[in-house]
Amino acid sequence: MFSSTQPVLSITTTDISSLVGVVFEFFANPNESNLSLIKKNIKNLSEINNSVEKLKNWAWQHADLEYAQKQFYKTQEVEKAVETTYNSLGVLMKSNISKPIQDFLQHFEELLKNLQSYRSILENDLKNEEIQKELKTLTNRKLNIA
């Protein structure tokens, strides 16, 4: 059963897009208002990173197949969006040495790494279940042969 005590990934690809939009605004028009927005989004990224870190820790401590199945594809989808966006931002902003943009990219990279790690934990739980099924099948075959 999927209990309410199991944490879930609540960030969406839309959230990622809105976080990044501010970077482009700042890049095009580096004024105080946009600087304030980018700082706010850096804070939001820090909070998201903390949440994903907690998800990683929870998933690591609780190998749960149903949980892994429910979270894997959503995590993979968000991770792909973050990775694609990060790579695009990196190319576009490479020449911009503005401290706020560099800070944002650093936090965004941390989010990507945390999501990759979380997805990897979920993937391992799913693979472990497949291995257990294979072992059970092999054991049954061995018993049937004997």
Order of alpha helices (4+ residues) and beta strands (2+ residues): alpha-alpha-alpha-alpha
